[in-house]
Amino acid sequence: MPSKRETLQPPLAPMECRSVETIPRGDRWQYEPKWDGFRCVAFRDGAEVYLQSKSGQPLARYFPEVVAMLRGLDAERFVLDGELYIEIDGVLSFDDLLQRIHPAESRVKKLAREMPASYVVFDLLADGMGASLLERPLRERRAQLEAFAGRYFGKAQRLRVSPATTDRKVVDVWLARVGNALDGVIAKALDEPYRSGERSGCVKIKHLRTADCVVGGYRLNKSKNGIGSILLGLYDDGGRLHHVGFSSGFREGERKALLEKLKPLVEEPGFTGSAPGGPSRWNPREEPWFPLRPSLVVEVSFDHITGARFRHGTKVLRWRPDKAPSQCTMEQLEQKEAVHALEL
């Protein structure tokens, strides 16, 4: 924990962004990639390093290699804002990142050795002497961050400064280079101070992806008179249909009509690979699901993938009667190499 000499102490609510539909333009904006990892505010005071999550919880015990990396810097006092991530073959792996939140210290240490986390920094909140920079505008904080990194980051291989630009055209280059692997774009107002815990002066635009999926089953709504959710599947190279997620954003009238459409297609087994779960002692409220003959294809939009599954619910964009179910393959979820393709 930082001493009383430190201006900033945890917990410090990180500045957040509000979601918008389009990327803003103009001279007042700085653009950064949106990283798919764990937000982390890092405090250093002498030998003490404290890692704080977005929600204010301590993270240091789960990422000992990051603690050691920051402790090894010559600067003895600073506060950084950034994102923890794990890179596997050039691709950010949120699933492997989740594995680090484990109660067993031995397991954490093993994973830290085998798949060490990296820390990408996008803001300097307190300089090398511990002086707070929160009231300084972003343009000054960014300049100080780059100077700080140039002086102290040195040969730390898993510590880097996030790319940033004021050129809107560069954002298009990022999108072209990494495509679906980019989680989105952050735009920050250059003349704004760091507003801890607020959604002011910062906007984010998520990069949504789409996939054509087989409807392999459904669950009923609470009243049992309509569809609660449709269950989505994709085929692997061996021809097995795996459950990859769901979509539930239907209007009330749509739920009833969709049930009438799907009822005649109920047929075992539905999914021939990984399948949805049912009610259990761990989740007794989970509704049972009904398997369907794999004949319907739907295009959905999604944001994140974890373990070859959609991390969140998806949004139905349109039905695809023109597409054969066999064309709905797992290849749609593959990501391009993302980490080093964003260099300016």
N, C-alpha and C positions, 0 to 999 in steps of 0.2 A: 504494500500500500504506500502511496506517496506520503511524504512527511508534511508537516505543517508549512514547511518552506515552499512546498509546491502550490502554485496558484490553483491548479485544477485537480480535483480528486474524484474518484469514482464513488457512487455512480454518476455518470454524466450522460444525460439523454442525448443520443446522436441526432443531428439535424436530419429531417426526413424530407421526402419529395411527394408531391401530389401527382396523381396520374392524369395525363392529358392525351388527346387523340393524335395530335400532330407535333412534330418537333418545331419549337419556335425558332425564328430567324432574327438576326440583328446583331449589332456590335456589342450588346450588353451580355451576351451569352457565351459561356464556356461549355463545350461538349465533352462527355466522357462515356466510355462503355459502361453498361450496367452489368456488374459481375454476379454470377450465380453461385454465391457462397454464403458464409456466415459473416454478418456485419460485426466488426470488432474495433473497439476503441482501446488502444494500448497505452498504458501508463508506465513510465520508467522513472524511478527515483533511486539512484545509486544501484545497489544490487537487487533491488526489489522491482519486479515486473508484474503488472496486473493487467490481465486481459478481460475486457468487459463485453458482453453480448449486447445486442440491440435492446433487449428487454431489461438490461441492467444486471444480468447474472454473471458470475465469474466463469471464465473459460480456461484459465491457465492450466488446470489439472488435466484437461483433455488435449492440450497442445503443448507438451513440454519442450518439443523441438523449436517451437516459435518463441517460447520464453527464453530458451538458451540463445537463440539467434539475436533477439533484441538485447539481451544482457551482454552480448559480445560486442555491441557497438561502442565506439569510444565516447559518444555523447551520454552523459550520465543522467540527464533529466530531459524528458520530452513527453508529449502526448500526441499520438497519431490516430487518425481515423482511416479505416480501410476495410478490407474484406479478406477473410480466410478462405482458401480454396485448395482443392487437391486436383492435381493434373495427372491424368493417366494417358500416355501416348498422345500428348498434345491437346487432350479434351478435358474440360472441367467435369469432374465426377461428383455430383452432389450426393449420390448414394454412398460413396466411400467416405465423404465428409460426415454423413450421418452416423456411420459406424464408429466414429471417434467419441461420440457421446455415450460412453460405456462406464458402468460402475466399477469394473475391475481395473485397478491400476496396471496390472501386468498386461492386460489386453491393450490398454491405451499405449503403453510403452512399446509393445510389439508392433502395433500399427504405425506408431510414430517413426520407428526404424524402417519399416517396409514401405510405407507410403507417406512420407513426410508432407506436411501442409506448407503452403506458401502464403505470404502476406502481401497483398497489393495495396498500396497506400495512396489515398487520394486527397488527404488534407492533413495539415500540420496545425494542431490546436495549441501546443505550447512548444516553444523553441528549445534549443539545446541547453539553455540556462533555466528552463522551467517557467518562463514568462508566458502568460496567456496571450493568445492571438485571436481570441473569439471575436473581439470587437473590430478587428482589421477586416477590410474587404477581401473578397476571394482573390482578386488579382494580386494583392500583396501576400496573402497566405500561400498561394500557388508558387510565387517566385521564391519565397522562403523555403517551401517544401523542396523545390528542385535544388536549391543551394544546400539544404540540409542533407538531402540524399547524396548529392555529389561529394559532400565532405565525409559522410559517415557510413553510407550503405556499403561502399567498397566491394569486397568479394563475397558478400552474403548472397548466395545463389538463389535463395527462395524469398528474397525481399526485393520488391521493385515498386516504382512509382507508376500509377495508372496513367496511360496515355490521356492527353487532353488537348483540345484544339479550339480555336475560335473560328475556324474555317468550316462552314457548314458543308462544303464539298467533301471534306475529309470524312465526315460521317457516312456519306454515300460510299466512299471507298471501304470503310470498315464493313459496312453491310455487304458489299460485293465480295470482300475477301472471306468473311467467315459465315455469311448467310445465316442459316438457322441456328448456328451455334451461339450467336450473340443474343444475350438475354434481353437486350434493349439498349436504349440511350438515355443518359442523364444530361439535363441542361441546367446549369447553375448561373445565377446572375453574378457577374463579375464585381459589381459594386456593393454587394450585400455582405454583412458580417455573418459569422457562423451562428445560426439561430438554433440553439440547443433545444431539442424536443418539439420544434415547430416544423410546419410544412410551408415555409415561405421562402421565396427566392430560389426554389429548386423544383423541377418537374421531371417526370420520368415517362418514357414511352416504351411500353413493352413490345417486344418483337414476337408477335403471335405466329405460330406455325399452323399448318393444316395437314390433315391426313385422311385418307379414305379408309374406312373401317367396316368390317362385317358386323352386323348386329347379331350377336350370338345368344342373346337372352334378354330378359327384362325382369324388373321387379314392379310390383303393384304399389300404388299410392296408399295412404293411410285408410282411405275410405273403401279401398278394394274395387273401385269402379273405374279405374283408369291406370295409365302407366305412371309409375313413380320415377323410374329411370330405365334407360336402355343400356345394355352391357355391350361393350365394344371389343372386337377381336382382330388380331392380325396373324397372318400365317408365317411360320418360320420356313427355313430351307427344306425341312423334312415334310412339309405339308400339314403340320399340326397348327390348329387354331388356338392362340393364346389370348386369354383375357388381359386387356391392357388398360381398361378404364371404363368410365361411364359418362352419360350425359343425362341431365335431369331438368333442364330449363325449359319446360313446356307449359303453355297456357292451359287453363282448366279444360277448355273445349278440345284442345289438341290431345290431352291425355286420354279422354274417352274414345276419340276416333282412332287414336293410335293403338289402343288395346284391341279394338275390333279388327284392325289390320294385322296385328301380330298373333292373335289367338290361333288362327288356322295354321300357323307355322310352328306351333309348339311340337318339338320333336327331340328326343335324346340323340346324342349327348350334349349338343350345343358346342361346347369347347372341348377340343381333343388334346390340348396341351394344358397349360395352367388355367384353372377355373376359378370363378368367384367363390368366396366362402358363404356360409349360411349362418343361422343363429348358433351361438355357442355360449358357454358360461362366461366368456370374456366379453361378448357383445350380444346379449340375449335379445336386443331389440332389432337386430338385423333381419330384414325380411327375406324369406326364401326367394329363390330366383327360378325362372322358368326358361329352360333351354329352347332354342329355336333352330330350325333348319337353316343353314348358312346360305341364304339367298338374297338378303337385302344389304345394300351398301349405302353408307351415309358419310358425308364429308363433315369433319368437325375441326374446330380450331382449338389449339391448346397452347400453354405457355412453357411448362417445364416437364422434363422426363426424369424419373428416378427408377433405376433398376428395370429398364425396358417397359415402364408403365407411365401413363400420364399421372403426374404428381397431384393434380387437382382435377375437378370436374371439367368437362369440355363443353363447347357450345356447338350445337348443330347448325351447320351452314346451309346444307341442302342434301336431298336424297339423290343418289346416283344410280338410277336404273340402267344407265348406259355402261356401267362398269361391272366387270365380272368379279365375284367375291375372291377368286383365286389371285386377282391382281393386287389385293390388299395385303401387302407383305410388311415384315418388320423393317425392311430397308428404309422405309419412310422415316424411321426414328433415328437413323444414323446421323451423327453430327460430324461436321468438318473440324479439323484442328483449329482451335480457337485462340489459345493463349499467346503464341508468338506471332500470329498473323496480324496483330493490332499495332505493331510497332509503327511509329510515325517516321 
